[in-house]
């Protein structure tokens, strides 16, 4: 019987005679036509600069509004969950400014907090004030009014994290905004509470403080535990207790090594971002959250070997694809081809 899994390789004359496309030739042509960094920058430099020039007044307005509101409300920071354009961000800050004038008492509760503009309103798992961009003003005002009661729930959540940590040998329960879905404080508390009850019911024999210095996050969409390259354990909320214990104990040393490597990678990444920003006279160099430190380091190391005059004065985002954003930021894949 012939092996049908192996593709039939026809003679070149077959494709000439039948008019069908030669897959090998198509593959070679695709490789030749593959976008290179130099060619893409050359083709998109002008449109990016035009968009950037047009966005400059809005960028200045955004910086001014953010500074004024942070000072007025004594906020720790103002952030955005999504990559909204500058005009959209300015509009959101104007809305917050109007609310501050209308409901000054309620907004006093925001002192020392971080405000995040996102898809829904509430308090995040990490204690930040979430303002849903589709919500009306009175909904925002209600969130600020409720901050004192949110603070009580936040204290309960911290105690719950400490309790789980004590039951699991001192491992730190953490929440990584960049890697996890944006949960409300109530949703995260419910997740922790259910997990704590599972651990309590089986009384895992972890030696006290044997796992101090290690970190873990809880994930509801996973079914098996894993160790992240950044050093933290990703544990399913419904993880079998025996599997949890075995996995953490057998991977503990690797986790410590990964955490140490994370610190080293973060330092190297910062150095290379600074060096690249300086060499190409960039206004800003940043990356998407989905680009890892290892990928960013690889990208910057290769960039530094190139001569790229197109980048002077630009905003460069390291991503997974090529794109010119609406405000003139250039997006290039971290694995760009030279």
N, C-alpha and C positions, 0 to 999 in steps of 0.2 A: 504494500500500500504506500503511495507517495505521502510525504510529510507536507500537509497543507498549511502548516504554521510558517514554513519558510516561503517568503515571497518569491515569485517567479522572476528571474532576471532575463529579460528579453534582449536580443541583439538590437543595436542602435537602428538597423535598417527597418525593424518592426515599427518603431515610432515614426520614422520617415514615411513609411508606406501607409500606415493607418491614420496618421495625423494625431494620435494620442500623445499626451505629454510624457516626457521621460522624467520619472520621479527623481533620478539622480541629478539630472541637469537642473531641475527646478530647485533642488536643495542647494546646489552650488550657486545658482543665481541669487537665491535668498541670502546666502552668506555674503555674496559680493555687495548686495544692496543693503545689508544691515547698517543701521544708523550708527555713525561714529560721533563722539562728543564734539570734535572740532567742526564737523559738517553741520550738526544740529545747531550749535551755538552761532555759526556763521549765518545760517538761514533764519534764525529767530532773534538775533541781536537787536535789530531795529525795532521790531514790534514790541519787544520787552522794554526797551528804553523809552519808547513812546508811552507805553502804559505806566511805566514808573514815573516819568515826568508828570503825567496827568494826576497821579495819585499823591504826589508830594504834599500839596496843601491839606489833603485829608489825613495823611500820616501825621502831619504836625498837629492838626486838630485832635486826632486820637491821643497823641502823647499828652497834649494840654489837658484834655478832658479827664484822662486817666489819672494824671497827677493831681488835678483839682479835687476830684471825687475821693481819691485815696486820702488826701490831706483833710478834706472836709468831714468825711465819715470815719477817719482814723482807721482805715482798712489796712490789713496786712498785704493784700494783693488783689488785683482784678484780673481774671483769666477767662479764656473762652475754650469750650470743649471741642468745638469744631473749627475748621479753617475758613471761617466766614471772611468775606472781603472787608476792606477798611471802612467803606461807607456803611455797611451793615453794623459793624462794631460801633462806629460813631453814633448811629441811630439808637443803639441799645444803651449807650452811656448817656445820651440826651434824655432818654426815658427814665433812667435811674436818677439823673439830676433833677428832673421835674418831680419825681416821687419824693426826693429829699426835701424839696421846698414845700410839698403838700403835707407830708407826714414826718416832720423832723423828729418827733418823739419816738416813733416806731424804729426809725433808722439809727437811733442812738445805741440800740441793742447790737448793731453790727460792729461795734468798736473792737479792733484787733482781729477781725475775721477776714477770710478770703472769700470774695464773691466770684462765682463761676456762672457765666451765661451758657445755658445748655438747653436741652429739649423739654425739661420739666422742672417744676419748682419744689423746694423742700430743703432739707439739710442732707449733705452727702455722707457716705460712710466715714469719711475722714474729717467731718465736722465743718465742711465749707458750706456757705450759703449758695444754693442753686436757684437761679432765676430763669424760668422757662421763657424763651424768647417769644412764644406764641401766647403767653398768659397776659391778662390785662393788669393794670396798675394795682387795683384793689387786692388782687391775688398776691402780688409781690409784697404789698403792705402787710398782709396777713402773715406771710412767712416771717417778716422782720418782727412782728408783734409776738409771734410764737417762739422766738429764739430762746427765751429763758426756759421754757418747758423742754425744748430740744436739748438744752444744756444738761438737764436732769437725766434725759435718756442717754446722752453721751457719757455721763459719769457711770451709769449702769453698764453701758457697753464696755467701758474700760475695765470695770471690775470683772465682767464676764470673760474678757480676753485674759486677764490675770489668772482667773480660775482655771481656764483651759490650759494655760501655760504651766501652771502648777501641776496639773494632772498629767501633762506630757513632758515631764522632766526639765521644765524651764525654757522650752523652745518659745520664741516670741511669735505671737499671732499678729500678722501685719496685713495691710491692704495696699496693693500697688496700683495706683490710679492708671498708670500708662498701660498696664497689662490686663486689668480687669474691667468688666462692664461697670458703668457708673450706677452704683446702688444708692438708694436713700438710706438714711440712718435706721429707719424702721425695718427695711428689708434686710440690712446687714445684721441688725440685732437679732431678728428672727432666725437667720441662718446660723449665727453663732450659738444661739440658745438651743436649737435643735441638735447641733453638733455636740455641744456640751453634755446634753442629756444622753447621747449615744455613748460618749466616753465614760460618763459617770456610771452607766449601767454595766459596763464590762470591767471597770477598774484595771486598766493596763498597768503592768508592773514596771514602769519606768523608774530608774533610780533618780531621786531628787537632784535637780540642778545638773544632771548628766548631759543635757542638751542645751545648756545656756550658751548664748552666742549664735545659735542657729535661728532661722526664720521659716515661717510657713504661711501660705495663703490658702483660703478656702475657696473652692470653685464648684458651683452647682452643676456645671455642664460637663464635668469630667467623670469617668468611671474607674480610672486607675490612677494611683499616685505617681508623681514624676518629680524629678529634680531639675529645676531650671538652670540654664547656664549662668545666671546671675547669682546662684547659690541658695535660693529659697526653695522649699518644698511646695509643690502644688498638690493639695490634698482634696479629693472629692468630698463633698458634704455627707455623702452616703457611703463613705469608705468602710469596708469591713475592718473592725478594730485589730484583729490579728494581722491582717495584711498591712495596716497602717504601722503597727509596731515593728514588724519585720523590715519594712521598707525604710523607715527612718533610721533604725539602728544600723542596717547594712550600708546605708548611703551617707551616714553622718560625717565621716572623714572627707568624702568627696565634696560634700556641701561646704565644709569649712574651707577646703581648697578653692572652691568656686567663689566663695565670698571674698577671700583674699585676692583672687585674680580679678574680681569685679572692681575692687579699689584701685588696682594697678591699671586696669583697662580705662577706667574713668579718668585717671590722671593723664594717661597717654593720649586719650581722645581729646581732652581739653587742650593739651599742648599742640596737637595737630590742627585743631580748629583755629586756634590763635595764629599758628604759623601760616595756614592757608589764607585766612582773612587778611593777614598782613601782606603776604606775597602778591595776592591778586587785587589788593586794595578794595576788598568787598565791603559793602555797607553792613551786610549781615550774612553769616553762614550758620545754618541750622539744619536739623533733620526731622523727619517724621518719626513719631513714637515707635512705629513698627520697624524702624531701622536700628539694628543692634549696635552696640559699641564696637564689636569686632568688624562689622560691615562698614561702619563709619571710619574706622582706623584704616582699613584697606583702601577705601575710597580716597581719603585725604592723602595717604602715602603716594598713591598713583597721581593724584592731582598735582602734588608738589613737584613732580618730575616734568610737568608740562609747562608750556608757555601759552597763556590764555588771556590775551589783552581784552577779549570781549567782556570779561567779568568785572572790569574796573567800575566801582561805584554801584554794583548790582546787589540784589538780595538773592542768595542762592540757597535752595532747599534740596537736601539729599533725600531722595525718595526711591520709588521702585519703577518709575516711568519718566518719560520726557513730557514737559508741559510748561506753558507760560500762563501763570495765574493772572486773574483779572486786574491785579494791582502791579503787575510787572515782575513779580518774583519768578525766577527761573527754577524749575524742578528738573533734576537729572537723576537717573537711576544710580544707586551706589555702585552697581556693577557695570558702569559705562564702558564702551569699547573705544579704544584709541585708533 
